[in-house]
């Protein structure tokens, strides 16, 4: 999918594009400002204990709507990156996680 002619820099397509694609700074003209410590913020998820991993995921989910609605583009980009890192680590640790049958859609 190519970028649209929208004047605000966001691609068109509604739900056809991911949230990351909707943030202009994640495109080819992305800002190159490095975090203060010269590395991506946050502890490597692989180094977190199980309790710490769950606590971090819960924290991100608790602040999700506020971040989506009111944070700067860079804060939202960091939130999305960190959420993906932590959820990927959780899924790696729990590949056979229990799926609640009540959460399944009817076929």
Secondary structure, 3 states (H helix, E strand, C coil): CCCCCCCCCCCCCHHHCCHHHHCHHHCCCCCCCCCCCCCCCCCCHHHCCHHHHHHHHHHHHHCHHHHHHHCCHHHHHHHHHHHHHHHHHHHHHCCCCCCCHHHCCCC
